[in-house]
Amino acid sequence: MRKTLFRCFAIAGAVLVSAFAYAQTSRTVTGTVSDSGGYPLPGVNVVIQGTATGTITNVDGVYSLEVPNPENSALLFSYIGFQQETVAIGNLTTIDVVLENDFVGLDEVVAIGYGVVRRKDLTGSVGSVDAEEIEKVTSSNAMQAIQGKVPGVDIQQSSGEAGSGVNINLRGNRSLTASNSPLILVDGIEYGSTLDINPSDIESMDVLKDASSTAIYGSRGANGVILITTKRGQAGVSNVTFKSFMSTNMPTNVPQVMYGRKEVQRLIDRANYAADEASGNWGDSNLLVEEVLTESGEDFSEMDVYDNNSYTDWLDMILQDGTTQNYEVSITGGEKNTTFSLSSGAMFEEGLMKNDQLGRYNGRLSVDHKVNDYFKTGASMLLTYRDHDARNASVFGQALKMTSIAHPYTEDGEIIESPNPRYAAHVNPLLDEVDGAYSRNTESTRLFGNYFVEITPFEGLLFRSNFGFDLDKMRRGTYQDFLSVARAQTQRTSYISYENQSRHKYTWENVLTYDTDFDNGRHTLTAMLGQSMDQTIYEQSMVQGDAGPEHYYNSTFYDLTKIAQLTPPTSDWEKINHISYFGRVNYQLDNKYLLTVSMRADGSSPLASDNKWSSFPSVSGAWRVSEESFMEGTRGMMTNLKLRASWGITGNSAIEPYQTLGTLSTRQSYYFIDGRDIAFNIPDNYGNDQLKWETTEAINLGVDFGFANNRISGNIDVWSSNTYDLLYFKSAPPSETYPSIIDNIGETKATGLEIGLNTAVVRNSFITYNINWSYSTFTDEVVAIGEGLTKNQFGREAHIVGEPVSVFYDYEADGNWDVGEFDAYLAAMQDENPDFTSNYISNYGMPGSIKIIDRNNDGQLDDEDKITYNRSPKHILGMNNNVTIGDFDLSVLVYARLGGYIEYGMNSQLNFESANWGDLDYWTLDNKDAKFPNPGTESSTHANYGSSLLYEKANYVKIRDVTLGYSLPTNVIGNIGLTSVRVYGSLKNYFTFSDIDNYDPERGGSINFPLAKQMVFGLSVQF
């Protein structure tokens, strides 16, 4: 073992040494590379032809290269989107080159499943984001780089907790019970969460959206696929890069509650309402403040708070300005046969709530080695360690409920456990900030990597074998003191838990690809055959219990001996095996007509024997109209025109392990023999051995276009999908002990439109201005949820045939009842029908209570009176502006999400008289047109009915990112050995425009952690 380790380190060391030692000296050739408009091109590859020796141009398009044998050498200039240029050196010492535009990005290489193609050869719908856009991300999640830049992608961040993730949705909702999240792969290996990967390690992200692109992933492709390609080393080009940014993070759009005199007035209005209700004489009561507030209390007097104006801002007590620090170092390079990329980074984040802290440390190494013309091998490895001290997320909501007339501390500085004299259950949200009162620590270590070999026995034939692994281990421990927020309200005992999870996934893929052309290139063919197998093993164990009404401030969750009452430990072990066979053929005729056909067969262990296998075919074609002879006269204007069409079937592998089998649970019999309770087992889940994958059939019609040498370019896609065999629960027979059985009985459908537009507004040697637009819209619908069933309601949500997939289902409010209005309504109904009765609750019609619309006017409030509130957005738009003026650069990203409802947590607090309210316009006798009901007691009115008052339209427009950068001139930094230096400042998530006051709708209605806006300062140095 030691010898093996020594050899590995020796090989790695040799690679690194060779990378830095590689240098030759002779004549220095310098020059500038620019485009046809005279604009300098940074990042152009300049290589001595026939060798791996080269460099890249700096931000001013300038290069300098030592050439060992200049008289007999030539320089090769290459850059994505431009035609290559070769220039003989001879006796020249200065070579300036102008690169001609090559249809701007049409020859750009795009990752597809198990291969790459030029963008102009795509027959499916694929969106891409490059490294430049990805590196603008200043959070722990690289997925935010896609937001607003790829049509059809909906990305939302619902929590501002340190290190929190995002929710990703491609082309709407398909499944009713399973996940709608896309498949994410890194260098071809399934990766899952992107929280562990450094955005700076990513070269590109390609989003596969239509079924013809994703069908090659079979049962995992229904929700779309995101392919992440990481950075690799380049032969002959060595770079050392240091990057760092620091940010101040502030809460954005924090909900406002009744505060100070406003809250006092609400209490007075509530007391007057209660007095009027008791007397029946509305408007007679006019209580004074001293009749409502307490004169004395155990810890403070409400009247003293009122007189001294010494109210408490509870949110200010628990919130803080957070910080983020990020540091990265990367080294890339290599020589003709061996290249490498080495990087490391550290991120430290202080959250918006005190004691919310995250540390992330990552390192990555990739090495590629060409043994000879027939054999190449390589490996990459990513190691990530995360350490997160989290807060109880409900503390923020607890602070929102607290009355501002209460004080958190006594005059002696002691924390008051329950400062609200009107409602003792509202404990002090600062209890968790007592040292040692609350701890929730999560440590995770993840090792992800792959090793590949490539064999090319002859030109055109490539065999690639790739073995990947993902080893993830997590430990989470929690301690809640009996006087913490979570325990003081109810149990009054301390709580300790300790949990371990591990997930090991191994993947082995073998792919054979053959490329050929014939008839002088008129026909080109790429054929691919592959096989893949993977295994996932998941383990979990947890110990938890009560530690009694004792403080263990100096103890941690590691000390399980403190548990006085142990809850039965839990454990879980799962193993899933998949095996797949797949193939694809790409054919081109005359560089104008393109056809792609693919097929994948998947087998999965969670399924029963009769349904373990399924096949997923696809076919797509494209016609490059702009290459036709009849278009020759328009090529000055029409650079590119391609029509696309595709059809495919994909699946959703949503079935959990062992779900096809029945399970038993142990119950007490309460029948004793020899003093022992005899336990027995009963079925608690009915296995269904007919379960199979959810299946989506989809079509896509698209057009790619470009005008004026692609100064204006873009794409339009129209798509439609039908998803059937959806997993859904149906009622179990009455004789069974379990309530429902899962079966493939659901069906949904969806349609959508996507538009992407790229415009080069200004492009010259000094100024460039580009705007990239994205737009998407979709509608979805429930088609079936089981034979004879048209509606299934769960809480305030429902699945209803003919309605959108994700909806709230509730009543609709129409203002509030006036004095005597409800009695008049009942009298009128009884005049028409003396036998008329109503199921309204007895106090429903009190003045100022919510007036629910009785749609069929039958006096009964039931499901016939409810309507749906679609949760999905109707329009998603993005506008990405990029400007360069000399050495300055400016980017502005505008993002809009229009349509869709959220259940707003602040409005839900209307149901509780004991909780403080949001700063709302509520009903009084002097304010009868108010939107919200009276501030009366719960027994009087509005707590009994949900309604449209709980929901808000989540329209919002954000200026998501504003970044201003400056690159130091090369004639300044070149003298000290630097290639480039850039400093920048950014405002992230700083400006939000919404109809909901003091709230960021991106949070989805939650009133836990607020989102953050960031002020960022960064530095990037390359040498």
Stockholm file with secondary structure:
# STOCKHOLM 1.0

chainA/1-1023         MRKTLFRCFAIAGAVLVSAFAYAQTSRTVTGTVSDSGGYPLPGVNVVIQGTATGTITNVDGVYSLEVPNPENSALLFSYIGFQQETVAIGNLTTIDVVLENDFVGLDEVVAIGYGVVRRKDLTGSVGSVDAEEIEKVTSSNAMQAIQGKVPGVDIQQSSGEAGSGVNINLRGNRSLTASNSPLILVDGIEYGSTLDINPSDIESMDVLKDASSTAIYGSRGANGVILITTKRGQAGVSNVTFKSFMSTNMPTNVPQVMYGRKEVQRLIDRANYAADEASGNWGDSNLLVEEVLTESGEDFSEMDVYDNNSYTDWLDMILQDGTTQNYEVSITGGEKNTTFSLSSGAMFEEGLMKNDQLGRYNGRLSVDHKVNDYFKTGASMLLTYRDHDARNASVFGQALKMTSIAHPYTEDGEIIESPNPRYAAHVNPLLDEVDGAYSRNTESTRLFGNYFVEITPFEGLLFRSNFGFDLDKMRRGTYQDFLSVARAQTQRTSYISYENQSRHKYTWENVLTYDTDFDNGRHTLTAMLGQSMDQTIYEQSMVQGDAGPEHYYNSTFYDLTKIAQLTPPTSDWEKINHISYFGRVNYQLDNKYLLTVSMRADGSSPLASDNKWSSFPSVSGAWRVSEESFMEGTRGMMTNLKLRASWGITGNSAIEPYQTLGTLSTRQSYYFIDGRDIAFNIPDNYGNDQLKWETTEAINLGVDFGFANNRISGNIDVWSSNTYDLLYFKSAPPSETYPSIIDNIGETKATGLEIGLNTAVVRNSFITYNINWSYSTFTDEVVAIGEGLTKNQFGREAHIVGEPVSVFYDYEADGNWDVGEFDAYLAAMQDENPDFTSNYISNYGMPGSIKIIDRNNDGQLDDEDKITYNRSPKHILGMNNNVTIGDFDLSVLVYARLGGYIEYGMNSQLNFESANWGDLDYWTLDNKDAKFPNPGTESSTHANYGSSLLYEKANYVKIRDVTLGYSLPTNVIGNIGLTSVRVYGSLKNYFTFSDIDNYDPERGGSINFPLAKQMVFGLSVQF
#=GR chainA/1-1023 SS CHHHHHHHHHHHHHHHHHHHHCCCCSEEEEEEEEETTSCBCTTCEEEETTSSCEEECCTTSEEEEEESSGGGCEEEEEETTEEEEEEECTTCSBCCEEECBCSTTTTCEEEETTEEEEGGGCCSCEEEEEHHHHTTCCSSCGGGGTTTTSTTEEEECCCCSTTCCCEEEESSCCCSSSCCCCEEEETTEECCCCTTSCGGGEEEEEEECSHHHHGGGGGGCTTCEEEEEECCCBTTBCEEEEEEEEEEEEECSCCCBCCTHHHHHHHHHHHHHHHHHHHSCTTCCCCCHHHHSCSCCSSCCHHHHHHHTCCCCHHHHHBCCEEEEEEEEEEEEECSSEEEEEEEEEEEEECSBTTCEEEEEEEEEEEEEEEETTEEEEEEEEEEEEEEECCCTHHHHHHHHSCTTSCSBCTTSCBCSCCCTTCTTSCCGGGGGSTTSEEEEEEEEEEEEEEEEEEEEETTEEEEEEEEEEEEEEEEEEEECTTSHHHHTTTCSEEEEEEEEEEEEEEEEEEEEEEEEETTTTEEEEEEEEEEEEEEEEEEEEEEEEEESCCCTTCCTTCGGGCSEEEEEEEEEEEEEEEEEEEEEEEEETTTEEEEEEEEEEEETTSCGGGSEEEEEEEEEEEEGGGSGGGGGGTTTEEEEEEEEEEEEEEECCCCTTTTSCEEEEEEEEEEETTEEEEEEEEEECCCTTCCCEEEEEEEEEEEEEETTTTEEEEEEEEEEEEEEEEEEEECCTTSSSSEEEEEEEEEEEEEEEEEEEEEEEESSSEEEEEEEEEEEEEEEEEEESTTCCEEEETTEEEETTSCSSEEEECCEEEECCTTHHHHHHHHHHHHCTTCCCCSCTTTTSTTSEEECCTTCSSCCSGGGCEEEECSCSEEEEEEEEEEETTEEEEEEEEEEECCEEECHHHHGGGCTTSCCBSCCBCBTTBTTCSBCCCCCGGGSGGGCCCGGGEEECCEEEEEEEEEEEECCHHHHGGGTCSEEEEEEEEEEEEEEESSTTCCGGGTTCCSSCCEEEEEEEEEEEC
#=GC SS_cons          CHHHHHHHHHHHHHHHHHHHHCCCCSEEEEEEEEETTSCBCTTCEEEETTSSCEEECCTTSEEEEEESSGGGCEEEEEETTEEEEEEECTTCSBCCEEECBCSTTTTCEEEETTEEEEGGGCCSCEEEEEHHHHTTCCSSCGGGGTTTTSTTEEEECCCCSTTCCCEEEESSCCCSSSCCCCEEEETTEECCCCTTSCGGGEEEEEEECSHHHHGGGGGGCTTCEEEEEECCCBTTBCEEEEEEEEEEEEECSCCCBCCTHHHHHHHHHHHHHHHHHHHSCTTCCCCCHHHHSCSCCSSCCHHHHHHHTCCCCHHHHHBCCEEEEEEEEEEEEECSSEEEEEEEEEEEEECSBTTCEEEEEEEEEEEEEEEETTEEEEEEEEEEEEEEECCCTHHHHHHHHSCTTSCSBCTTSCBCSCCCTTCTTSCCGGGGGSTTSEEEEEEEEEEEEEEEEEEEEETTEEEEEEEEEEEEEEEEEEEECTTSHHHHTTTCSEEEEEEEEEEEEEEEEEEEEEEEEETTTTEEEEEEEEEEEEEEEEEEEEEEEEEESCCCTTCCTTCGGGCSEEEEEEEEEEEEEEEEEEEEEEEEETTTEEEEEEEEEEEETTSCGGGSEEEEEEEEEEEEGGGSGGGGGGTTTEEEEEEEEEEEEEEECCCCTTTTSCEEEEEEEEEEETTEEEEEEEEEECCCTTCCCEEEEEEEEEEEEEETTTTEEEEEEEEEEEEEEEEEEEECCTTSSSSEEEEEEEEEEEEEEEEEEEEEEEESSSEEEEEEEEEEEEEEEEEEESTTCCEEEETTEEEETTSCSSEEEECCEEEECCTTHHHHHHHHHHHHCTTCCCCSCTTTTSTTSEEECCTTCSSCCSGGGCEEEECSCSEEEEEEEEEEETTEEEEEEEEEEECCEEECHHHHGGGCTTSCCBSCCBCBTTBTTCSBCCCCCGGGSGGGCCCGGGEEECCEEEEEEEEEEEECCHHHHGGGTCSEEEEEEEEEEEEEEESSTTCCGGGTTCCSSCCEEEEEEEEEEEC
//
